[in-house]
Amino acid sequence: MTAIDRTRQLPRTPLLDWSSFAGSRRLAGLHSIDDIATSCLTTSGRAAIYLALLQLRLDPGSLVLVPTYHCPTMVAPVILAGLRVAYFGIGANGLPQLGTIDAATAARAKAMLVSHYFGHARSLAEVRQWCDARQIALIEDCAHCYFGSAGERPVGTWGDFATASLSKFFPVPEGGVLASANRRIAAPHLNPQGLRAQVKAWADVLESAVTYGRLAGGRWALARLFAIKNRINRTGASGTQEESMAPPDMMLACDMGRITEAPASTAVVLQRLLPRGRMIARRRSNYAAYARHFRQVEGAFPLYREVADDAVPYVFPLWVNDADRVYQSLRALALPVFRWDRIWPDTPALADDVGPSWSQHVLQLLCHQDLSEADVTRTAVTTLDLLSAERCPPASGAG
Ligand SMILES: Cc1ncc(COP(=O)(O)O)c(C=O)c1O
């Protein structure tokens, strides 16, 4: 067995490389957000949620149902749209626990945001029916599911609107999709980004690639481009943001600044141009590699061991008992792992809701196409080492 290189930084997002242009253009029968009849590109998934809410033309202060298991960028668009948030719990399959929504809240709610977590899309038949019976609009958040089926329907086609995040699947710093299978989308007024922002977006794509050793052969030319970008950054610098849990700062940390801008050409061009076959195959194979590593382990278990034939994962969700210690160590080692531990401060504790326990215990191990199997092995083996360190604390020196 070859030794694991523990010094190289591993990328948290897909990277542009020559290989990004290779591979099959076919989706091998998989559905995709690209297939939805009506769509427009946005600057991000959060912008798409915001614009979906605006499409609904709700009265100010209307109630929007949001899951207790969330990242802050799912809540911030609701507040920015001048609406109020009410929470629902989720079950072990990630679907809404509709019983956690009391009758008064259900009667007042005007919209519901439902996410397909981790890339495992589920049928929303029951949720759709529940929303229809109460005239609640359904926004299907496909940030983790660019491809696949959600039960009986293609992903993204249960909702009145579907939203997606390009930066999780494509090598772009930001980008999103607002789509609808059954409604017209009133063209949102999006301000075009200027030349400076466009150049910066391309420089960001290329800089990430070169930082992680991609695009071999083109580095000299790229170095010049980065010099331009860094000059732009210096003139437009706005200071750093501290992370805080208080609502206004949560909003600041969500970086909602460009939600009414048109997407940069990086998103438009690369979303149109890049073949999907490699993304799909590599993600599925990385997920399977994680599943092999975590087949039998004490102190942790995969939430879902397998990916359905018609799904393409975003992350490998791993439940860890001693999650705080393991996650902090993985982050300190800069490994490609997330945890949604920054939940909106007014998130309630609801009976029969796995949301709060997922926020603490579920680690999201990235499995994107630009992590090699060796990268996955390194992340998995490090996690396994940390888990066994819990079971075998270092000798106390006594005796
Ligand atoms: C489930 C979910 N929805 C929406 C978003 C927002 O997507 P973006 O980062 O493109 O704004 C995220 C981002 O992490 C997400 O995980």
The ligand as an SDF file (V2000), in Angstrom:
LIG
                    3D

 16 16  0  0  0  0  0  0  0  0999 V2000
  -29.0030   22.9360    1.2180 C   0  0  0  0  0  0  0  0  0  0  0  0
  -28.4260   24.2710    0.7960 C   0  0  0  0  0  0  0  0  0  0  0  0
  -29.2470   25.1800    0.2590 N   0  0  0  0  0  0  0  0  0  0  0  0
  -28.7850   26.3660   -0.1820 C   0  0  0  0  0  0  0  0  0  0  0  0
  -27.4490   26.6990   -0.0830 C   0  0  0  0  0  0  0  0  0  0  0  0
  -26.9420   28.0090   -0.6120 C   0  0  0  0  0  0  0  0  0  0  0  0
  -26.1640   27.7780   -1.7810 O   0  0  0  0  0  0  0  0  0  0  0  0
  -25.0440   28.8040   -2.2210 P   0  0  0  0  0  0  0  0  0  0  0  0
  -23.8410   28.5630   -1.3640 O   0  0  0  0  0  0  0  0  0  0  0  0
  -24.7970   28.5470   -3.6660 O   0  0  0  0  0  0  0  0  0  0  0  0
  -25.6100   30.1590   -1.9990 O   0  0  0  0  0  0  0  0  0  0  0  0
  -26.5580   25.7960    0.4940 C   0  0  0  0  0  0  0  0  0  0  0  0
  -25.1390   26.1410    0.6580 C   0  0  0  0  0  0  0  0  0  0  0  0
  -24.3750   25.5070    1.3430 O   0  0  0  0  0  0  0  0  0  0  0  0
  -27.0570   24.5260    0.9270 C   0  0  0  0  0  0  0  0  0  0  0  0
  -26.2270   23.6150    1.4610 O   0  0  0  0  0  0  0  0  0  0  0  0
  1  2  1  0
  2  3  1  0
  2 15  2  0
  3  4  2  0
  4  5  1  0
  5  6  1  0
  5 12  2  0
  6  7  1  0
  7  8  1  0
  8  9  2  0
  8 10  1  0
  8 11  1  0
 12 13  1  0
 12 15  1  0
 13 14  2  0
 15 16  1  0
M  END
$$$$
